[in-house]
């Protein structure tokens, strides 16, 4: 896939508003299905800086029960983590039964920032493509429902979003020196992204590539994809109470002193 030849669909505000709340409520019910079926779910996001990963995640979890999901914002490894296998810090964040874990960036840093900025020797990041495929095969073979999203925006769109962040006192904290400096490596990142998509999109863990110049279209597309996947994997209908338990509960609760 050639990222810079991608088309970028749009969604207007009215269509976005009409779909957003219904999708959020449907994802809430789907989360109940995850809990009731004791399944584990991983939703992973990678993408260009300012592509909208955080905003998309915010919309996904808007109505979800926070007891049963966790968002992991992945940054640079700590000195302690650097002394261990690079996947170990992610293993510790995998979901338990009945839970959804969302990764805002992930183990793909091995073949992205570590590759582009020379943080890992070439033989190590070249070997990582197979390692990551085997890792994800292990996760899905163990029954984890696994979705991978790559959000992409054009270079000029990124520039516009960075300027908006600088102009907005409430969002200035989101932009860093590294964000600005990484634009000098744009072409190198494009090659790294394309290699990642080509070498790690598998039958059991395919990449969903999301054109994200239009945030509204990107968010709705991601949410629709998650919902469709969960509906195919588990029963997301609200389960009826056991009749005997319901009768017992109502009998006890009639007596306000109990």
N, C-alpha and C positions, 0 to 999 in steps of 0.2 A: 504493500500500500504506500502510495506517495502522498504524504500528509498535506503538502502544500498545493496539491491539486484538488483537495477536498471541497465539496460544496457545503454551504452553510445555510440550512433552512431557517426560517423565522416563524415565530409565533407571536401574535399580537396580544395585547393586555387582556382583552375580553376573553379570548379563547383560553388563555392561561388561567385567568380567574375562575372560569367555568370548570376547569379540569382539576385544579390544584387541591381544593378541599376534599373532593370526592376521592382522589388518589391517596391523600394523607389518611383519611378515615379507612380506606380499604387496606392500606399498609398497617394500620393499627390492628385491624382484625386479623391480618396475616400474621402479625407478631403473636397474637393470641394463639393462632394455630401452631406456631413454632414452639411456644411454651407448652401447649397441651399435648403435642406430639413428641416432646422431648428431643427435638432436632437441634442441630447446631448450624449457624449460618455465618459465613464470612462475606462481607461486601468490601471490596478493595478499590481504592481510587488512586490513579496516577494521572499526571498531566502537566502541561506547561504551567509555570507560575502565573497566577491570576486567572486561571481557566475556570474557576468557580467551584472547585471541589468542596470547600467549606460551606458555601451557601447552599449547594445541593444537599449536602449531608444534613444541614439544619432543617431543610424542608422535609426530608425523608423521615426524620425522627420526631417531627413536630407534635404528633399525638401519641407517640409510643410510650409505653411504660418504661421509665428509666431504670427500673430494677432489672430489666431483661435485655438491655443493650448497652454497649460500651463503644465509645469512639476513641481510637488511638491515633493521636497526631504524632507522626513519626518525624523526629529530627535526627541530627547527627548522633552517632553512638557515643556513649560516655567512655572515658579511659578504661573503666572496668569492662565494659562491653567489648571494647577493641581487643581485649585479651582473650576473648572467647570466640567460638565459631560464629560467623556473622548472622546465622539464622537463629541462634539461641535466644536472642532478645525478642524475637517474634513468636517463638514457640511458647514463651511464657504468657503471651497475650491472646492465645487462641481461646475460642468460646467454650464454655461448659454447656452441658445439655440444657435445652430450653432457652438458649441465649443467642443474640445476634452481636457479632463483633464487626465494627467498621474500621478500616484502616485508611487514614488520610495520609497517603504515601505509605511505602511498604518495603519489603525485601528487594524490590526492583531497583532500589538505590544502588545496588551492587553493579548493575549494568547501565546505570544512567549517570548520576552525579559522580560516582566513584570512577567510572570510565572516562567521562568527559573531562573532569578536572584533575585526572591523574592521581587519584587518591589510592587506587588499587592497581597493582601490576597487571599488565595486559593478559598474561596466562591465567591469572586468577579470575578476572571478569569474563574472559572467554569461556572458561570452564563453568561459570555460574549459570549459563543458560540451561544446560542439562541438569544442574543441581536444582534449579528452581522448578523445572518441569517435574523432576522426581519428587520434590517436596510437595508440590500441589497434587500430584497423583496420590501420594500417601494420604493427604487430607481428604480428598474426595472418596478414596477407597474406604476410608473410615466412616463415611456417611455424612460428611459435612457438605452442605449446600454452599457453593462457592461461585461468586460473581466478581468479575474484574471489569472495571470501567477505565477507559483512557479518555480524558477530556482534552480537546485540542482547540486552541485559538490561534489566529494569525498574529504575526509579529506586530503589526500596526495596532491591532485590537489590544494586545498586551500593553503597548505604550500608552494608549488612551486610558486603560484601566489603572495603570500605575499613576498617571497624572491625576485621575480622580481621587485616588487614595491620598496623594500628597495634598490635595485641595480640601480634603474632608478631615477635620480634626478627630473625628470618631474612628477613622480607619487608617490614620497614618501609621499606627503601630504595626499594621500588617505588612508594611513594606520595609525591606532591609537592604543593606549595602550588597549583600549577596544576590538579591533579586535583580538589582540594577546591573551588577558586574556580569551576571550570567548571560545577559543579552549579547555580550561579545562572543559567546560560544553558541549562538543560535543554530548555525549550520551543523555544528558538531552534535548538538542535542537532537536535531531532526534525524540525523543518521542513527543515533543511539536509540531514539524512539522507534524508528522504522525497523531496526534490527530486533528490538525487543518484541514488537508486535508480530514479526515474521517468525521468530524462533521460539516464542513461548505461548502462542495461541494454539491450544490443543483441544481435542474433542471433549475432554473432561473439564477443561478450564479455559474456555475461549475468551478472547478479549472482545469487549463491546466498545467500539470506537465511536465517541460522541462529538460531533461538530458543536462547538460551544461558543461561537461568536455571539449567538443569541442565547442569553442565559435562560430565558423562559423555555425555549424549545429544548435545551439541554436538560433542564431539571425534569420536565415532563417525560422526556424520553427515558431517562434513567429510572424514574419512578415506575413507569409502565413496564419496563424490562424486569425490575425487581418483583413487581406484583405478579407478572405473568409466570416468572420462574417459581415463585413460592406457591402459587396456585397449582402449578403442575406437579410439585413435589409433595405437598402436604394438604390435608383437609383444613381449609381456612374458615369454614363455617363455624359460627358460634355453637358450641356443644350444649345440648340440653342437660339440665341437672338430673342426676339419678332420682327417679320419682320417690323412692323411699327416703332418701336424704332430704329432699325438698319438703316432704310431709313432716319429717322429724323437725326440721329447722323451723317451719311455720308453727308447729305445735309449741315448741319451746319459746319462740319469740312472741307468742300471744301473751305469755305471762311476763309482764314487764318487770317483775321482781326477780326473775331468774337471770 
